[in-house]
Amino acid sequence: MWTKDLFGVEKPIIAMCHMQPMPGDPNYDADGGMDKVLTCARHDLLALQEGGVDGVMFSNEFSLPYLTKVETVTVAAMARVIGELKSDIKIPLGVNCLWDPVASIDLAVAVDAKFIREIITGVYASDFGLWNTNVGATVRHKMAVSGKDIRMLYNIVPEAAAYLAARDIESIARTTEFNNHPDALCVSGLTAGAETDTQILKRVKDAVKHTPVFCNTGCNKDNIKRQLTYADGAVCATTFKVDGIFENEVDVNRVKEFMKEVKDFRAGL
């Protein structure tokens, strides 16, 4: 499985490094400026790495409310921060420009990221309005900008949204795999930090033939062993924050406690 080749372990944990609001975002701290964004990102990156995660994915998580076509200034600001942190990054790097797969690809190419995660397929009714995608154009754009080696993690249960057609999750998983050849499928809860339904994870895993399945939200030290029973890895963020609160900075001790449970689980594989 490519995930072991990239991350060096079975069932890798990809930690999110959430960037503070950036220029153009409603909650941007103009007084703190980009120096604050960089300082906060550096703190969280170093804490995540010290805690022992297997990969890191930078996202504009605090650019709320999100756009489905990200502004150029956001991509530029993210590229600056990641570029300044590049010498500190010791584990595989990914990026996510919420909620724009083309912007995510462009950023990945610019910073030599190995993977992206995004909503790449489907049509949804969401908090952000009617949410459409164009997977064929997205994949062709990846090839056009020399991103052919970038792994693409397809989120097939987007947060704060529902698939517009009445399709069961098994059908979505099967046709996404057949038509689009995703590198992985991500299964989420309702919002960031909301626990992913283990039974939905199992249904997706049983439905696909070759594609790794990641638990995308809501993992914590108490449920991660159960989630990894079905998932091939996990994308984690909120559980690593001080007091497990989404808005807070990363707590290295919470990361270490979580990763101890993961390593105990892997030892039994």
Backbone torsions as a table, in degrees:
resi	resn	phi	psi	omega
1	MET	NA	135.9	-175.0
2	TRP	-60.9	-27.3	-178.2
3	THR	-62.8	-37.8	178.1
4	LYS	-70.5	-36.8	177.8
5	ASP	-62.2	-39.9	-177.4
6	LEU	-78.7	-46.8	-172.1
7	PHE	-95.9	-15.3	176.4
8	GLY	81.7	6.7	-178.6
9	VAL	-143.7	160.6	169.0
10	GLU	-78.6	144.1	176.0
11	LYS	51.8	63.8	-175.8
12	PRO	-67.9	152.7	174.0
13	ILE	-106.5	115.7	175.1
14	ILE	-98.2	119.6	-179.3
15	ALA	-95.3	138.9	175.6
16	MET	-84.6	134.6	169.4
17	CYS	-106.8	101.0	-175.2
18	HIS	-80.2	120.2	177.9
19	MET	-82.0	142.8	174.9
20	GLN	-63.9	163.2	177.2
21	PRO	-53.0	141.0	-175.0
22	MET	-115.4	171.1	-179.2
23	PRO	-49.5	132.3	-177.1
24	GLY	95.8	-22.2	177.9
25	ASP	-75.9	145.9	-177.6
26	PRO	-57.4	-32.2	-175.5
27	ASN	-105.7	20.0	178.7
28	TYR	-61.5	133.2	177.3
29	ASP	-88.8	93.4	-176.3
30	ALA	-65.5	-28.9	179.0
31	ASP	-70.5	-42.8	177.5
32	GLY	-73.0	-31.8	175.8
33	GLY	64.0	-165.5	-179.4
34	MET	-67.4	-22.4	176.5
35	ASP	-62.1	-38.6	177.5
36	LYS	-66.3	-43.2	178.5
37	VAL	-58.3	-44.7	-179.5
38	LEU	-66.3	-44.9	-179.1
39	THR	-60.6	-45.2	-179.7
40	CYS	-65.5	-41.4	179.5
41	ALA	-65.0	-40.5	178.8
42	ARG	-62.9	-44.3	178.6
43	HIS	-57.1	-49.4	-176.2
44	ASP	-67.4	-41.5	178.1
45	LEU	-58.2	-49.3	-176.7
46	LEU	-65.5	-37.3	178.5
47	ALA	-66.6	-41.2	179.4
48	LEU	-64.6	-43.3	179.7
49	GLN	-66.9	-42.3	178.3
50	GLU	-63.2	-32.4	179.7
51	GLY	-73.9	-15.3	171.7
52	GLY	100.6	19.2	178.3
53	VAL	-68.4	164.4	-172.5
54	ASP	-95.2	-22.2	178.2
55	GLY	-156.0	164.6	178.9
56	VAL	-133.5	139.3	178.3
57	MET	-126.9	118.8	178.7
58	PHE	-83.0	134.8	177.5
59	SER	-141.4	155.6	175.0
60	ASN	-87.9	56.8	-171.1
61	GLU	-61.9	-28.0	-177.0
62	PHE	-98.2	19.5	174.6
63	SER	-85.0	33.8	-177.3
64	LEU	-69.2	146.4	-13.3
65	PRO	-71.2	147.2	-172.3
66	TYR	-75.2	156.3	173.9
67	LEU	-106.0	151.0	172.5
68	THR	-92.7	-7.7	168.4
69	LYS	-131.9	103.3	-172.1
70	VAL	-72.2	141.3	179.9
71	GLU	-73.9	151.0	-177.3
72	THR	-57.2	-37.9	-177.2
73	VAL	-60.6	-33.2	-179.8
74	THR	-68.0	-46.3	178.4
75	VAL	-61.8	-42.3	179.8
76	ALA	-63.8	-43.1	-179.6
77	ALA	-65.3	-41.4	178.7
78	MET	-64.6	-41.6	179.5
79	ALA	-63.2	-38.6	178.4
80	ARG	-62.2	-47.8	-177.6
81	VAL	-62.8	-49.2	-178.7
82	ILE	-62.7	-39.5	178.1
83	GLY	-60.7	-42.0	179.9
84	GLU	-70.6	-23.7	-180.0
85	LEU	-93.6	-4.8	-169.6
86	LYS	-53.7	-40.7	-178.2
87	SER	-69.7	-16.8	179.3
88	ASP	-90.7	-15.2	-174.2
89	ILE	-83.4	117.9	-175.0
90	LYS	-112.0	-1.7	-176.8
91	ILE	-127.5	164.5	-178.5
92	PRO	-54.2	138.7	-171.6
93	LEU	-110.2	135.3	172.7
94	GLY	-131.5	168.5	179.7
95	VAL	-141.1	157.7	179.5
96	ASN	-151.6	110.5	173.6
97	CYS	-96.4	102.9	-175.8
98	LEU	-72.5	132.3	-13.8
99	TRP	-111.8	70.7	-170.6
100	ASP	-136.6	101.6	-177.2
101	PRO	-66.0	-32.5	179.3
102	VAL	-67.6	-44.5	176.2
103	ALA	-62.0	-37.5	178.5
104	SER	-63.3	-41.8	177.8
105	ILE	-64.1	-45.9	-179.6
106	ASP	-59.3	-43.4	178.5
107	LEU	-65.0	-42.0	180.0
108	ALA	-59.6	-42.7	178.7
109	VAL	-63.6	-40.7	-176.0
110	ALA	-67.3	-32.8	-174.4
111	VAL	-111.2	9.5	179.8
112	ASP	62.0	37.4	176.3
113	ALA	-72.6	150.8	-177.1
114	LYS	-91.9	-17.3	-176.3
115	PHE	-158.5	158.5	170.5
116	ILE	-127.8	162.0	170.5
117	ARG	-131.1	131.8	-178.6
118	GLU	-162.7	170.7	166.5
119	ILE	-83.6	110.3	-171.7
120	ILE	-115.8	-22.1	-179.9
121	THR	-128.5	160.8	171.9
122	GLY	95.2	169.2	174.3
123	VAL	-129.5	134.4	-170.8
124	TYR	-134.3	150.6	164.5
125	ALA	-96.1	122.7	-169.8
126	SER	-140.9	172.6	173.6
127	ASP	-62.1	-19.7	-177.6
128	PHE	-97.5	10.9	-177.8
129	GLY	99.7	-166.7	176.9
130	LEU	-71.4	124.1	-166.7
131	TRP	-116.4	107.5	-177.3
132	ASN	-111.5	161.3	179.3
133	THR	-136.5	168.6	176.7
134	ASN	-144.9	82.7	-172.3
135	VAL	-62.5	-38.0	-179.3
136	GLY	-61.3	-44.8	178.6
137	ALA	-67.5	-36.8	-179.1
138	THR	-64.1	-47.0	-179.1
139	VAL	-66.7	-38.5	177.5
140	ARG	-66.7	-34.4	175.7
141	HIS	-63.8	-41.2	178.1
142	LYS	-57.0	-43.7	179.3
143	MET	-67.5	-37.8	-175.9
144	ALA	-67.3	-28.4	-178.1
145	VAL	-101.8	21.8	176.1
146	SER	64.0	39.9	179.1
147	GLY	-109.9	26.7	-171.4
148	LYS	-59.9	-25.9	-177.6
149	ASP	-91.2	0.1	179.5
150	ILE	-74.8	124.9	176.8
151	ARG	-76.8	139.1	-176.5
152	MET	-116.4	116.7	178.0
153	LEU	-96.1	114.2	-176.1
154	TYR	-91.3	117.8	174.2
155	ASN	-83.2	110.9	-176.2
156	ILE	-101.3	0.8	173.4
157	VAL	-130.9	74.4	-173.6
158	PRO	-64.5	146.7	178.6
159	GLU	-70.2	145.4	175.2
160	ALA	60.3	31.4	-177.7
161	ALA	-154.9	159.4	175.9
162	ALA	-132.6	140.4	177.1
163	TYR	-57.5	132.6	-173.9
164	LEU	-69.5	-35.3	177.5
165	ALA	-86.3	152.9	179.1
166	ALA	-82.7	81.2	-178.6
167	ARG	-122.4	139.4	177.1
168	ASP	-77.9	160.9	-173.1
169	ILE	-65.7	-30.8	177.2
170	GLU	-63.9	-43.4	179.0
171	SER	-63.0	-43.3	179.2
172	ILE	-61.0	-45.7	-179.0
173	ALA	-62.9	-45.6	-177.0
174	ARG	-64.2	-47.0	-176.4
175	THR	-73.6	-31.9	175.2
176	THR	-62.9	-42.4	178.3
177	GLU	-65.5	-46.9	-175.2
178	PHE	-67.2	-46.4	-172.7
179	ASN	-81.6	-27.8	-166.7
180	ASN	-121.6	-11.9	179.1
181	HIS	50.5	55.0	179.3
182	PRO	-66.1	153.8	175.7
183	ASP	-78.9	-25.5	174.8
184	ALA	-162.3	157.5	172.5
185	LEU	-111.4	137.4	178.4
186	CYS	-113.0	134.6	-178.7
187	VAL	-117.9	126.5	-170.9
188	SER	-118.4	166.8	166.9
189	GLY	-91.1	-164.7	-173.8
190	LEU	-67.6	-40.5	-179.2
191	THR	-142.3	172.8	172.6
192	ALA	-55.1	130.8	-179.8
193	GLY	89.1	-12.7	179.6
194	ALA	-81.1	133.0	-174.7
195	GLU	-64.0	134.1	175.5
196	THR	-76.2	135.7	179.4
197	ASP	-66.3	118.8	-178.1
198	THR	-60.3	-36.0	-179.0
199	GLN	-68.2	-33.6	175.6
200	ILE	-68.2	-40.6	174.6
201	LEU	-53.9	-47.8	-178.4
202	LYS	-63.1	-41.6	-179.4
203	ARG	-63.6	-40.6	178.1
204	VAL	-66.8	-44.9	-179.2
205	LYS	-60.5	-40.7	179.8
206	ASP	-70.4	-23.6	-174.5
207	ALA	-82.4	-25.8	-175.2
208	VAL	-101.1	158.7	-175.3
209	LYS	-99.6	-40.8	-169.9
210	HIS	-129.3	-7.6	-167.5
211	THR	-94.6	128.5	174.3
212	PRO	-61.5	146.9	179.7
213	VAL	-120.5	126.9	-179.8
214	PHE	-109.3	138.9	166.8
215	CYS	-77.3	124.4	-166.4
216	ASN	-104.0	-18.9	178.8
217	THR	-146.9	157.2	166.5
218	GLY	77.6	11.1	175.9
219	CYS	-74.5	144.3	174.8
220	ASN	-147.4	175.4	-174.1
221	LYS	-65.6	-19.8	-179.1
222	ASP	-87.0	-22.1	-177.6
223	ASN	-117.4	-4.0	-171.5
224	ILE	-64.8	-34.9	178.4
225	LYS	-64.3	-40.6	178.4
226	ARG	-65.3	-42.6	-179.3
227	GLN	-65.1	-41.0	-178.3
228	LEU	-73.5	-11.2	173.4
229	THR	-60.6	-34.1	-179.6
230	TYR	-108.2	-36.8	-175.3
231	ALA	-81.8	154.2	177.3
232	ASP	-91.9	2.2	178.8
233	GLY	168.3	-179.1	-178.2
234	ALA	-147.4	147.8	171.5
235	VAL	-107.1	123.2	-169.9
236	CYS	-131.7	147.7	-179.9
237	ALA	-151.7	-66.8	-170.4
238	THR	-58.1	-38.7	-178.5
239	THR	-62.5	-21.5	-179.4
240	PHE	-85.4	-7.7	-176.0
241	LYS	-82.5	157.8	175.7
242	VAL	-53.3	125.0	-179.3
243	ASP	61.5	14.4	179.5
244	GLY	66.4	29.1	-178.3
245	ILE	-105.5	128.5	-172.7
246	PHE	-50.3	-42.8	-172.5
247	GLU	-77.2	-13.2	-172.4
248	ASN	-83.5	168.8	176.5
249	GLU	-77.4	166.5	-178.6
250	VAL	-72.7	138.1	176.9
251	ASP	-106.6	111.6	-174.3
252	VAL	-59.8	-32.4	-179.7
253	ASN	-68.3	-37.0	176.3
254	ARG	-66.7	-36.0	177.1
255	VAL	-63.3	-45.8	-178.9
256	LYS	-63.5	-41.1	179.1
257	GLU	-63.4	-42.3	178.7
258	PHE	-63.6	-48.3	-176.8
259	MET	-67.9	-25.8	174.0
260	LYS	-62.8	-42.5	177.5
261	GLU	-63.7	-40.5	179.0
262	VAL	-63.0	-45.6	-178.4
263	LYS	-66.2	-36.3	175.2
264	ASP	-62.0	-41.1	179.4
265	PHE	-65.7	-45.2	-179.0
266	ARG	-62.8	-32.8	-179.0
267	ALA	-61.9	-24.1	-178.7
268	GLY	-92.2	-1.0	-178.6
269	LEU	-72.9	NA	NA
